[in-house]
Amino acid sequence: MALVRWLRIAKTARWKHLADVRTAFRAADEVKVASGRSVVVFNIGGNKYRLIAAIHYNTGKLYVLGFMSHREYSLDRWKESL
């Protein structure tokens, strides 16, 4: 399962910046949200789902903020709540 694979990689990762994230997840992308902060968007399951995360590179913490279908993600409503 793609989400289990993502979790296994993310748990052991020691990312310091987006370029590090992209070594494991080529399609990971930073997106600015309504709060003005940046989140990282991961494609999961062959582009079927999106996982939205806040990565605090300085502390090594990753917070999952959302998980949705590609269709839900495309509506862009999720950006307003973050």
Secondary structure as GFF3:
##gff-version 3
##sequence-region A 1 82
A	DSSP	alpha_helix	2	12	.	.	.	ID=ss1
A	DSSP	alpha_helix	18	24	.	.	.	ID=ss2
A	DSSP	beta_strand	29	32	.	.	.	ID=ss3
A	DSSP	beta_strand	38	44	.	.	.	ID=ss4
A	DSSP	beta_strand	49	56	.	.	.	ID=ss5
A	DSSP	beta_strand	61	69	.	.	.	ID=ss6
A	DSSP	alpha_helix	70	74	.	.	.	ID=ss7
A	DSSP	three_ten_helix	77	81	.	.	.	ID=ss8
###
